[in-house]
Amino acid sequence: MAIAPRSFLYSLDPATQVATLTLNRPERLNALTFEVYAELRDTFRALDTEPGVRAVLLTGAGRGFCSGGDVEDIIGALFGRGPKELLEFTRMTCDLVLAIRHCRRPVIAALNGTVAGAGAVIAAACDFRIAAESARIAFLFVRVGLSGADMGASWLLPRLVGLGHATELLMTGEFIDAERAREIGLYHRVVPQAALAVEAKALAEKLARGPADALAVTKRALELEAAMTLEAALDHEANVQAKLMEHPNYREAYEAFRAKREPSFG
């Protein structure tokens, strides 16, 4: 089935094989609705194996990346739901994070402005975060009376910024600016607003030209090995590396080096 979400924009550049997802509620700072959550989850699940896709770029329309759950369409609506329905919703939001992390394609977040609440966790779940200077970020959950440990934030953040910074971000819910986010390792790069699209697209295209299987194995190892002993991690890496040495990309890299040209990976 073709990827054709209704609640946000989707495009695929066949030349670069970069798929772009654009949250498209600019008048609401791209606040999330039930439909957006579900379609993002389903889209990332599909992108895991979608032919012709080698990298994914996620961004927002207008002056913000994502301000989190919509105050009326989600937060207000949840008051009318019972325990079973509330759990179904929270599990759906967690399934979105799993879909991003399990997607074997590199996922780049281009953060074009405010990154808040669930939007902050979605950004943290991506593999790369390239931010505009305006991209302040906050994990707002405690400020609305909920646990800061939402959607996997307490698993993701300590691995990105360390326990101390994660504790501060999740227990205060306060905004930090883009430069501070870069300093603590939450953002990979901060660029002027006008340069964001170019920088993020260039990174996505660079990754799309890379060895897809090797990148997928690397992404998976970063997640799996966090819960492994050193011995188990070494055993895992030895096995997957030996398999990749049989892949045509390994030969291609060697031949390209000898010929002093750029490799053309499959």
C-alpha positions, -999 to +999 in steps of 0.1 A: +000+000+000+013+034-009+022+058+019-004+085+018-011+101+052-039+126+055-028+145+086+007+155+075+026+159+043+047+131+028+070+131-002+098+109-016+126+122-038+134+093-061+167+108-070+181+110-035+157+083-019+150+107+010+114+106+023+102+138+040+075+140+066+062+175+074+039+181+103+013+204+088-007+223+114+013+255+114-014+276+130-012+253+160+026+250+160+020+215+146+003+202+177-005+165+176-040+150+172-050+114+177-049+110+139-014+125+136-001+101+163-016+071+146-005+080+111+030+089+122+032+055+139+019+037+108+041+057+084+073+049+103+064+012+105+059+013+067+092+032+061+111+004+077+108-016+045+094+008+020+112+003-014+132+033-026+136+049+008+171+051+023+167+080+048+139+099+064+136+136+072+110+148+097+102+185+101+073+209+107+056+236+087+057+272+098+075+285+128+075+254+150+085+218+149+058+204+172+043+218+204+031+184+217-005+172+221-032+196+211-048+212+241-083+207+229-081+178+204-061+156+228-057+170+263-093+182+267-107+151+249-089+127+273-110+138+302-139+120+287-121+087+284-121+057+308-090+038+321-089+014+292-091+041+266-065+062+284-041+032+284-048+026+247-038+062+240-006+061+260+004+028+244-002+043+210+021+072+217+048+048+229+043+027+198+052+058+177+085+061+195+091+023+189+083+027+152+109+055+149+135+035+168+128+003+149+128+019+115+160+008+099+164+039+079+183+069+095+158+094+107+168+131+108+147+157+127+149+192+113+138+213+142+126+246+128+112+262+160+095+252+192+100+216+203+078+207+232+061+179+251+055+149+228+073+168+201+104+168+222+102+131+227+096+125+190+127+146+183+147+126+209+137+093+192+152+104+159+188+095+151+199+130+143+186+165+154+196+195+134+181+226+149+174+262+140+186+288+164+149+293+174+144+256+183+140+259+221+130+226+237+111+214+268+097+181+281+066+197+295+048+167+311+053+175+348+040+210+341+006+195+333+006+171+363+019+141+344+051+120+347+081+134+330+088+098+320+064+097+291+068+080+257+102+066+266+117+100+276+133+085+307+150+058+285+160+081+257+173+112+274+198+097+298+214+080+268+216+113+249+225+138+276+234+118+308+213+112+339+219+147+355+207+167+325+179+143+319+167+146+355+167+184+352+148+184+319+122+158+329+116+170+365+114+208+358+097+207+324+115+240+316+125+252+282+162+254+272+174+272+242+190+256+211+225+264+220+221+249+255+206+218+239+236+215+216+260+220+246+245+190+265+244+168+234+206+169+227+211+186+194+238+176+170+240+209+152+224+244+155+223+265+124+206+298+113+169+294+104+176+301+068+201+273+066+181+246+084+165+230+054+197+229+034+217+214+063+192+188+072+186+177+036+223+175+030+227+152+060+198+130+049+212+127+014+246+118+027+231+090+049+210+079+020+242+074-001+256+052+027+255+014+031+219+008+041+224-025+058+254-014+077+236+017+089+206-004+100+228-028+119+246+002+136+213+017+147+201-016+161+234-022+179+232+012+196+199+002+211+205-035+218+239-031+234+227-006+260+213-036+280+241-060+273+273-070+291+305-062+273+309-099+265+274-101+250+280-069+230+313-081+216+296-114+206+268-095+189+292-072+170+314-101+159+284-119+144+268-090+125+302-077+113+311-111+099+278-112+080+284-076+066+318-087+053+299-110+029+278-081+017+286-066-018+289-031-001+321-043+016+336-052-018+323-020-033+340+001-006+373-017-013+371-013-050+362+024-047+391+031-024+415+014-049+400+033-078+400+066-058+363+072-064+332+075-042+316+041-034+281+034-048+264+014-021+233-007-026 
